[in-house]
């Protein structure tokens, strides 16, 4: 049973997708406008 839990945790850790940040300042709400698309989004 411990072996199954260990494998679940191990494979679960590798199933998370990496997140990449990008440059650009944010306002007081943690948001900013993408000047290429004109979209306003928050982080």
Number of C-alpha atoms within 10 A of each C-alpha: 5 7 7 9 9 11 11 11 11 11 10 10 10 9 9 8 7 7 6 5 7 6 5 9 10 13 9 7 8 10 14 17 15 11 8 6 7 9 9 10 11 10 8
